Amino acid sequence: MVKNIFLVSTAAVLFTGCLGGAQEEKWTAFIYPDKDNTKRNMKSPMTFDTLEICKEESKKQLDILGITKTATFKCGLNCEFHDGMKLEICEKMIGPDEELEIKESKF
């Protein structure tokens, strides 16, 4: 009986994971006031739904701060703070002149 419950539970978890929808994208802006020193940055307190919005808002922030000539930015995809390393870990980081690579599905 316990064995059957375990097998059914395992199968349910596996199938649920396989059928799950696409992960939601959340983009975070990172402003680098000195583009030659990427260790120092300012992280946006909010996330953005698309890469394009993240880039637009980052450019606006550079204008507001008056640092468009000396600064740069990157947008990070699905970033999370890692306690052990004491920094943000992102799936991807895209700079102002980079585009997101879209992989075509074979299905």
N, CA, C and O atoms as a GROMACS GRO file, in nm:
protein
  428
    1MET      N    1   0.082  -0.119   0.000
    1MET     CA    2   0.000   0.000   0.000
    1MET      C    3   0.087   0.127   0.000
    1MET      O    4   0.065   0.216  -0.081
    2VAL      N    5   0.184   0.134   0.089
    2VAL     CA    6   0.273   0.250   0.097
    2VAL      C    7   0.353   0.261  -0.033
    2VAL      O    8   0.378   0.370  -0.083
    3LYS      N    9   0.393   0.147  -0.084
    3LYS     CA   10   0.470   0.143  -0.208
    3LYS      C   11   0.388   0.202  -0.323
    3LYS      O   12   0.441   0.278  -0.404
    4ASN      N   13   0.260   0.168  -0.331
    4ASN     CA   14   0.174   0.220  -0.436
    4ASN      C   15   0.155   0.372  -0.424
    4ASN      O   16   0.157   0.444  -0.524
    5ILE      N   17   0.136   0.418  -0.302
    5ILE     CA   18   0.121   0.562  -0.280
    5ILE      C   19   0.248   0.635  -0.322
    5ILE      O   20   0.241   0.741  -0.385
    6PHE      N   21   0.362   0.580  -0.287
    6PHE     CA   22   0.489   0.640  -0.325
    6PHE      C   23   0.503   0.645  -0.477
    6PHE      O   24   0.544   0.748  -0.532
    7LEU      N   25   0.469   0.536  -0.546
    7LEU     CA   26   0.480   0.532  -0.692
    7LEU      C   27   0.386   0.633  -0.759
    7LEU      O   28   0.425   0.702  -0.853
    8VAL      N   29   0.265   0.640  -0.710
    8VAL     CA   30   0.168   0.734  -0.767
    8VAL      C   31   0.214   0.879  -0.742
    8VAL      O   32   0.204   0.963  -0.831
    9SER      N   33   0.264   0.906  -0.624
    9SER     CA   34   0.313   1.041  -0.591
    9SER      C   35   0.431   1.080  -0.679
    9SER      O   36   0.437   1.192  -0.730
   10THR      N   37   0.524   0.988  -0.697
   10THR     CA   38   0.640   1.014  -0.781
   10THR      C   39   0.599   1.039  -0.925
   10THR      O   40   0.649   1.132  -0.988
   11ALA      N   41   0.509   0.957  -0.976
   11ALA     CA   42   0.462   0.975  -1.113
   11ALA      C   43   0.391   1.110  -1.129
   11ALA      O   44   0.409   1.177  -1.230
   12ALA      N   45   0.312   1.148  -1.032
   12ALA     CA   46   0.240   1.275  -1.039
   12ALA      C   47   0.338   1.392  -1.043
   12ALA      O   48   0.319   1.487  -1.120
   13VAL      N   49   0.441   1.387  -0.960
   13VAL     CA   50   0.540   1.494  -0.957
   13VAL      C   51   0.614   1.502  -1.090
   13VAL      O   52   0.636   1.611  -1.142
   14LEU      N   53   0.652   1.387  -1.145
   14LEU     CA   54   0.723   1.386  -1.273
   14LEU      C   55   0.637   1.442  -1.385
   14LEU      O   56   0.684   1.525  -1.463
   15PHE      N   57   0.514   1.399  -1.394
   15PHE     CA   58   0.427   1.446  -1.502
   15PHE      C   59   0.390   1.593  -1.485
   15PHE      O   60   0.378   1.666  -1.583
   16THR      N   61   0.372   1.637  -1.364
   16THR     CA   62   0.341   1.777  -1.339
   16THR      C   63   0.459   1.864  -1.382
   16THR      O   64   0.439   1.969  -1.443
   17GLY      N   65   0.579   1.822  -1.352
   17GLY     CA   66   0.699   1.896  -1.392
   17GLY      C   67   0.715   1.902  -1.542
   17GLY      O   68   0.758   2.004  -1.595
   18CYS      N   69   0.683   1.794  -1.611
   18CYS     CA   70   0.696   1.789  -1.756
   18CYS      C   71   0.589   1.873  -1.826
   18CYS      O   72   0.614   1.928  -1.933
   19LEU      N   73   0.473   1.884  -1.766
   19LEU     CA   74   0.363   1.955  -1.829
   19LEU      C   75   0.354   2.100  -1.786
   19LEU      O   76   0.268   2.174  -1.834
   20GLY      N   77   0.441   2.142  -1.695
   20GLY     CA   78   0.437   2.278  -1.644
   20GLY      C   79   0.459   2.380  -1.754
   20GLY      O   80   0.528   2.351  -1.852
   21GLY      N   81   0.402   2.497  -1.737
   21GLY     CA   82   0.415   2.604  -1.837
   21GLY      C   83   0.554   2.665  -1.835
   21GLY      O   84   0.640   2.629  -1.754
   22ALA      N   85   0.573   2.758  -1.926
   22ALA     CA   86   0.701   2.827  -1.935
   22ALA      C   87   0.720   2.915  -1.812
   22ALA      O   88   0.624   2.970  -1.758
   23GLN      N   89   0.844   2.928  -1.769
   23GLN     CA   90   0.875   3.009  -1.652
   23GLN      C   91   0.852   3.156  -1.686
   23GLN      O   92   0.886   3.202  -1.796
   24GLU      N   93   0.796   3.229  -1.593
   24GLU     CA   94   0.771   3.371  -1.612
   24GLU      C   95   0.904   3.445  -1.615
   24GLU      O   96   0.994   3.418  -1.535
   25GLU      N   97   0.917   3.539  -1.708
   25GLU     CA   98   1.039   3.617  -1.718
   25GLU      C   99   1.028   3.743  -1.634
   25GLU      O  100   0.929   3.816  -1.641
   26LYS      N  101   1.130   3.767  -1.553
   26LYS     CA  102   1.141   3.889  -1.476
   26LYS      C  103   1.281   3.945  -1.500
   26LYS      O  104   1.381   3.877  -1.477
   27TRP      N  105   1.287   4.068  -1.546
   27TRP     CA  106   1.413   4.134  -1.577
   27TRP      C  107   1.446   4.238  -1.471
   27TRP      O  108   1.360   4.313  -1.427
   28THR      N  109   1.572   4.240  -1.430
   28THR     CA  110   1.621   4.335  -1.330
   28THR      C  111   1.728   4.422  -1.394
   28THR      O  112   1.817   4.372  -1.462
   29ALA      N  113   1.720   4.553  -1.370
   29ALA     CA  114   1.819   4.646  -1.425
   29ALA      C  115   1.934   4.664  -1.327
   29ALA      O  116   1.913   4.680  -1.207
   30PHE      N  117   2.055   4.660  -1.380
   30PHE     CA  118   2.176   4.687  -1.303
   30PHE      C  119   2.247   4.804  -1.371
   30PHE      O  120   2.289   4.794  -1.486
   31ILE      N  121   2.260   4.916  -1.299
   31ILE     CA  122   2.327   5.036  -1.350
   31ILE      C  123   2.470   5.035  -1.299
   31ILE      O  124   2.495   5.019  -1.179
   32TYR      N  125   2.564   5.054  -1.391
   32TYR     CA  126   2.707   5.064  -1.356
   32TYR      C  127   2.750   5.209  -1.377
   32TYR      O  128   2.774   5.249  -1.491
   33PRO      N  129   2.760   5.290  -1.270
   33PRO     CA  130   2.794   5.433  -1.285
   33PRO      C  131   2.927   5.456  -1.357
   33PRO      O  132   2.943   5.555  -1.428
   34ASP      N  133   3.021   5.365  -1.338
   34ASP     CA  134   3.150   5.371  -1.408
   34ASP      C  135   3.160   5.246  -1.493
   34ASP      O  136   3.181   5.136  -1.440
   35LYS      N  137   3.145   5.261  -1.624
   35LYS     CA  138   3.141   5.142  -1.710
   35LYS      C  139   3.272   5.063  -1.709
   35LYS      O  140   3.276   4.950  -1.756
   36ASP      N  141   3.379   5.122  -1.658
   36ASP     CA  142   3.506   5.050  -1.647
   36ASP      C  143   3.518   4.972  -1.516
   36ASP      O  144   3.612   4.895  -1.498
   37ASN      N  145   3.424   4.992  -1.423
   37ASN     CA  146   3.427   4.924  -1.294
   37ASN      C  147   3.292   4.852  -1.274
   37ASN      O  148   3.200   4.907  -1.214
   38THR      N  149   3.282   4.730  -1.325
   38THR     CA  150   3.155   4.657  -1.319
   38THR      C  151   3.132   4.589  -1.184
   38THR      O  152   3.030   4.522  -1.166
   39LYS      N  153   3.224   4.604  -1.091
   39LYS     CA  154   3.202   4.548  -0.957
   39LYS      C  155   3.108   4.636  -0.876
   39LYS      O  156   3.046   4.590  -0.781
   40ARG      N  157   3.099   4.762  -0.913
   40ARG     CA  158   3.012   4.856  -0.841
   40ARG      C  159   2.888   4.882  -0.927
   40ARG      O  160   2.898   4.930  -1.040
   41ASN      N  161   2.771   4.849  -0.872
   41ASN     CA  162   2.648   4.871  -0.948
   41ASN      C  163   2.533   4.908  -0.856
   41ASN      O  164   2.540   4.893  -0.734
   42MET      N  165   2.427   4.958  -0.919
   42MET     CA  166   2.302   4.988  -0.849
   42MET      C  167   2.195   4.898  -0.909
   42MET      O  168   2.174   4.897  -1.030
   43LYS      N  169   2.129   4.823  -0.825
   43LYS     CA  170   2.024   4.732  -0.869
   43LYS      C  171   1.889   4.802  -0.861
   43LYS      O  172   1.859   4.870  -0.764
   44SER      N  173   1.810   4.784  -0.964
   44SER     CA  174   1.676   4.840  -0.964
   44SER      C  175   1.593   4.773  -0.855
   44SER      O  176   1.601   4.651  -0.838
   45PRO      N  177   1.513   4.850  -0.782
   45PRO     CA  178   1.428   4.790  -0.677
   45PRO      C  179   1.307   4.717  -0.734
   45PRO      O  180   1.236   4.648  -0.661
   46MET      N  181   1.283   4.732  -0.864
   46MET     CA  182   1.168   4.665  -0.925
   46MET      C  183   1.214   4.578  -1.041
   46MET      O  184   1.325   4.593  -1.092
   47THR      N  185   1.126   4.487  -1.083
   47THR     CA  186   1.156   4.402  -1.197
   47THR      C  187   1.064   4.442  -1.313
   47THR      O  188   0.962   4.508  -1.294
   48PHE      N  189   1.103   4.401  -1.432
   48PHE     CA  190   1.032   4.437  -1.554
   48PHE      C  191   0.988   4.310  -1.627
   48PHE      O  192   1.055   4.207  -1.619
   49ASP      N  193   0.876   4.319  -1.696
   49ASP     CA  194   0.819   4.202  -1.764
   49ASP      C  195   0.892   4.164  -1.892
   49ASP      O  196   0.889   4.048  -1.933
   50THR      N  197   0.958   4.260  -1.956
   50THR     CA  198   1.028   4.231  -2.081
   50THR      C  199   1.167   4.293  -2.080
   50THR      O  200   1.195   4.385  -2.004
   51LEU      N  201   1.253   4.241  -2.166
   51LEU     CA  202   1.388   4.295  -2.182
   51LEU      C  203   1.381   4.438  -2.235
   51LEU      O  204   1.457   4.524  -2.191
   52GLU      N  205   1.290   4.463  -2.328
   52GLU     CA  206   1.278   4.595  -2.388
   52GLU      C  207   1.244   4.702  -2.283
   52GLU      O  208   1.302   4.810  -2.283
   53ILE      N  209   1.149   4.670  -2.194
   53ILE     CA  210   1.112   4.765  -2.089
   53ILE      C  211   1.230   4.788  -1.994
   53ILE      O  212   1.255   4.901  -1.952
   54CYS      N  213   1.301   4.682  -1.962
   54CYS     CA  214   1.419   4.695  -1.875
   54CYS      C  215   1.522   4.789  -1.937
   54CYS      O  216   1.577   4.875  -1.868
   55LYS      N  217   1.547   4.772  -2.066
   55LYS     CA  218   1.644   4.859  -2.134
   55LYS      C  219   1.597   5.004  -2.138
   55LYS      O  220   1.675   5.095  -2.113
   56GLU      N  221   1.469   5.024  -2.170
   56GLU     CA  222   1.415   5.161  -2.176
   56GLU      C  223   1.426   5.230  -2.042
   56GLU      O  224   1.469   5.345  -2.034
   57GLU      N  225   1.387   5.161  -1.935
   57GLU     CA  226   1.392   5.220  -1.802
   57GLU      C  227   1.536   5.244  -1.756
   57GLU      O  228   1.562   5.342  -1.686
   58SER      N  229   1.627   5.157  -1.794
   58SER     CA  230   1.768   5.177  -1.759
   58SER      C  231   1.823   5.302  -1.827
   58SER      O  232   1.894   5.380  -1.764
   59LYS      N  233   1.790   5.320  -1.954
   59LYS     CA  234   1.835   5.440  -2.026
   59LYS      C  235   1.776   5.567  -1.963
   59LYS      O  236   1.846   5.667  -1.949
   60LYS      N  237   1.649   5.562  -1.925
   60LYS     CA  238   1.586   5.677  -1.858
   60LYS      C  239   1.658   5.709  -1.727
   60LYS      O  240   1.681   5.825  -1.696
   61GLN      N  241   1.694   5.605  -1.652
   61GLN     CA  242   1.762   5.625  -1.523
   61GLN      C  243   1.900   5.688  -1.544
   61GLN      O  244   1.941   5.774  -1.467
   62LEU      N  245   1.971   5.645  -1.649
   62LEU     CA  246   2.102   5.706  -1.680
   62LEU      C  247   2.085   5.854  -1.710
   62LEU      O  248   2.166   5.936  -1.667
   63ASP      N  249   1.978   5.889  -1.786
   63ASP     CA  250   1.950   6.029  -1.816
   63ASP      C  251   1.919   6.108  -1.690
   63ASP      O  252   1.971   6.218  -1.669
   64ILE      N  253   1.833   6.052  -1.605
   64ILE     CA  254   1.794   6.119  -1.480
   64ILE      C  255   1.916   6.147  -1.393
   64ILE      O  256   1.928   6.254  -1.334
   65LEU      N  257   2.005   6.048  -1.385
   65LEU     CA  258   2.125   6.063  -1.302
   65LEU      C  259   2.233   6.149  -1.369
   65LEU      O  260   2.330   6.189  -1.304
   66GLY      N  261   2.217   6.176  -1.498
   66GLY     CA  262   2.315   6.256  -1.571
   66GLY      C  263   2.447   6.186  -1.594
   66GLY      O  264   2.552   6.250  -1.595
   67ILE      N  265   2.443   6.056  -1.611
   67ILE     CA  266   2.567   5.978  -1.627
   67ILE      C  267   2.569   5.895  -1.756
   67ILE      O  268   2.632   5.789  -1.760
   68THR      N  269   2.501   5.943  -1.859
   68THR     CA  270   2.493   5.864  -1.984
   68THR      C  271   2.628   5.844  -2.050
   68THR      O  272   2.648   5.743  -2.119
   69LYS      N  273   2.720   5.936  -2.032
   69LYS     CA  274   2.852   5.923  -2.097
   69LYS      C  275   2.948   5.831  -2.023
   69LYS      O  276   3.033   5.767  -2.084
   70THR      N  277   2.934   5.824  -1.891
   70THR     CA  278   3.030   5.746  -1.812
   70THR      C  279   2.976   5.612  -1.765
   70THR      O  280   3.052   5.527  -1.719
   71ALA      N  281   2.846   5.593  -1.776
   71ALA     CA  282   2.782   5.473  -1.719
   71ALA      C  283   2.734   5.377  -1.827
   71ALA      O  284   2.732   5.408  -1.946
   72THR      N  285   2.697   5.260  -1.782
   72THR     CA  286   2.633   5.160  -1.869
   72THR      C  287   2.534   5.081  -1.783
   72THR      O  288   2.520   5.106  -1.663
   73PHE      N  289   2.468   4.987  -1.844
   73PHE     CA  290   2.373   4.905  -1.770
   73PHE      C  291   2.366   4.766  -1.832
   73PHE      O  292   2.410   4.744  -1.945
   74LYS      N  293   2.311   4.675  -1.756
   74LYS     CA  294   2.278   4.541  -1.804
   74LYS      C  295   2.144   4.502  -1.744
   74LYS      O  296   2.107   4.547  -1.635
   75CYS      N  297   2.071   4.417  -1.815
   75CYS     CA  298   1.945   4.364  -1.765
   75CYS      C  299   1.964   4.215  -1.740
   75CYS      O  300   2.012   4.142  -1.826
   76GLY      N  301   1.926   4.172  -1.620
   76GLY     CA  302   1.942   4.032  -1.581
   76GLY      C  303   1.809   3.960  -1.581
   76GLY      O  304   1.708   4.014  -1.536
   77LEU      N  305   1.810   3.837  -1.632
   77LEU     CA  306   1.689   3.755  -1.639
   77LEU      C  307   1.676   3.667  -1.516
   77LEU      O  308   1.768   3.592  -1.482
   78ASN      N  309   1.561   3.675  -1.448
   78ASN     CA  310   1.527   3.590  -1.333
   78ASN      C  311   1.641   3.584  -1.231
   78ASN      O  312   1.692   3.477  -1.199
   79CYS      N  313   1.679   3.699  -1.181
   79CYS     CA  314   1.790   3.710  -1.084
   79CYS      C  315   1.743   3.676  -0.943
   79CYS      O  316   1.631   3.707  -0.903
   80GLU      N  317   1.832   3.613  -0.869
   80GLU     CA  318   1.808   3.582  -0.729
   80GLU      C  319   1.935   3.607  -0.651
   80GLU      O  320   2.046   3.585  -0.700
   81PHE      N  321   1.920   3.654  -0.527
   81PHE     CA  322   2.035   3.678  -0.441
   81PHE      C  323   2.084   3.546  -0.385
   81PHE      O  324   2.006   3.467  -0.332
   82HIS      N  325   2.214   3.522  -0.396
   82HIS     CA  326   2.277   3.400  -0.344
   82HIS      C  327   2.345   3.437  -0.212
   82HIS      O  328   2.441   3.513  -0.210
   83ASP      N  329   2.293   3.381  -0.102
   83ASP     CA  330   2.346   3.415   0.031
   83ASP      C  331   2.493   3.379   0.048
   83ASP      O  332   2.569   3.456   0.106
   84GLY      N  333   2.532   3.264  -0.002
   84GLY     CA  334   2.670   3.219   0.016
   84GLY      C  335   2.771   3.307  -0.056
   84GLY      O  336   2.878   3.337  -0.001
   85MET      N  337   2.739   3.349  -0.178
   85MET     CA  338   2.831   3.432  -0.256
   85MET      C  339   2.807   3.581  -0.236
   85MET      O  340   2.888   3.664  -0.278
   86LYS      N  341   2.695   3.616  -0.170
   86LYS     CA  342   2.661   3.755  -0.142
   86LYS      C  343   2.650   3.840  -0.269
   86LYS      O  344   2.698   3.953  -0.273
   87LEU      N  345   2.587   3.784  -0.372
   87LEU     CA  346   2.564   3.858  -0.495
   87LEU      C  347   2.444   3.802  -0.570
   87LEU      O  348   2.393   3.695  -0.539
   88GLU      N  349   2.400   3.879  -0.671
   88GLU     CA  350   2.287   3.838  -0.753
   88GLU      C  351   2.334   3.740  -0.860
   88GLU      O  352   2.437   3.761  -0.924
   89ILE      N  353   2.258   3.634  -0.878
   89ILE     CA  354   2.285   3.535  -0.982
   89ILE      C  355   2.167   3.542  -1.079
   89ILE      O  356   2.052   3.528  -1.039
   90CYS      N  357   2.197   3.562  -1.206
   90CYS     CA  358   2.093   3.574  -1.309
   90CYS      C  359   2.113   3.464  -1.414
   90CYS      O  360   2.224   3.418  -1.438
   91GLU      N  361   2.002   3.423  -1.475
   91GLU     CA  362   2.010   3.323  -1.582
   91GLU      C  363   2.087   3.378  -1.701
   91GLU      O  364   2.167   3.307  -1.763
   92LYS      N  365   2.063   3.506  -1.734
   92LYS     CA  366   2.133   3.573  -1.844
   92LYS      C  367   2.151   3.719  -1.808
   92LYS      O  368   2.072   3.775  -1.732
   93MET      N  369   2.256   3.780  -1.864
   93MET     CA  370   2.278   3.924  -1.850
   93MET      C  371   2.292   3.980  -1.991
   93MET      O  372   2.375   3.934  -2.070
   94ILE      N  373   2.210   4.080  -2.022
   94ILE     CA  374   2.209   4.139  -2.155
   94ILE      C  375   2.245   4.287  -2.144
   94ILE      O  376   2.183   4.361  -2.068
   95GLY      N  377   2.346   4.329  -2.220
   95GLY     CA  378   2.389   4.468  -2.220
   95GLY      C  379   2.306   4.554  -2.314
   95GLY      O  380   2.218   4.502  -2.383
   96PRO      N  381   2.334   4.684  -2.318
   96PRO     CA  382   2.252   4.776  -2.397
   96PRO      C  383   2.255   4.748  -2.547
   96PRO      O  384   2.158   4.777  -2.616
   97ASP      N  385   2.364   4.694  -2.598
   97ASP     CA  386   2.375   4.669  -2.741
   97ASP      C  387   2.356   4.522  -2.777
   97ASP      O  388   2.376   4.484  -2.893
   98GLU      N  389   2.317   4.440  -2.681
   98GLU     CA  390   2.297   4.298  -2.705
   98GLU      C  391   2.148   4.266  -2.718
   98GLU      O  392   2.063   4.336  -2.663
   99GLU      N  393   2.120   4.161  -2.790
   99GLU     CA  394   1.982   4.114  -2.804
   99GLU      C  395   1.972   3.975  -2.742
   99GLU      O  396   2.071   3.903  -2.731
  100LEU      N  397   1.852   3.940  -2.703
  100LEU     CA  398   1.825   3.809  -2.646
  100LEU      C  399   1.821   3.707  -2.758
  100LEU      O  400   1.747   3.723  -2.855
  101GLU      N  401   1.901   3.602  -2.744
  101GLU     CA  402   1.904   3.496  -2.845
  101GLU      C  403   1.782   3.407  -2.825
  101GLU      O  404   1.759   3.354  -2.717
  102ILE      N  405   1.704   3.393  -2.931
  102ILE     CA  406   1.583   3.311  -2.926
  102ILE      C  407   1.610   3.179  -2.996
  102ILE      O  408   1.645   3.175  -3.114
  103LYS      N  409   1.595   3.071  -2.922
  103LYS     CA  410   1.616   2.938  -2.979
  103LYS      C  411   1.485   2.887  -3.036
  103LYS      O  412   1.381   2.893  -2.971
  104GLU      N  413   1.491   2.837  -3.158
  104GLU     CA  414   1.370   2.785  -3.222
  104GLU      C  415   1.342   2.646  -3.173
  104GLU      O  416   1.433   2.565  -3.154
  105SER      N  417   1.214   2.618  -3.153
  105SER     CA  418   1.172   2.486  -3.109
  105SER      C  419   1.154   2.395  -3.230
  105SER      O  420   1.113   2.441  -3.336
  106LYS      N  421   1.186   2.268  -3.216
  106LYS     CA  422   1.171   2.173  -3.324
  106LYS      C  423   1.033   2.110  -3.326
  106LYS      O  424   1.004   2.025  -3.410
  107PHE      N  425   0.947   2.153  -3.234
  107PHE     CA  426   0.813   2.096  -3.227
  107PHE      C  427   0.715   2.177  -3.306
  107PHE      O  428   0.596   2.143  -3.311
   0.00000   0.00000   0.00000
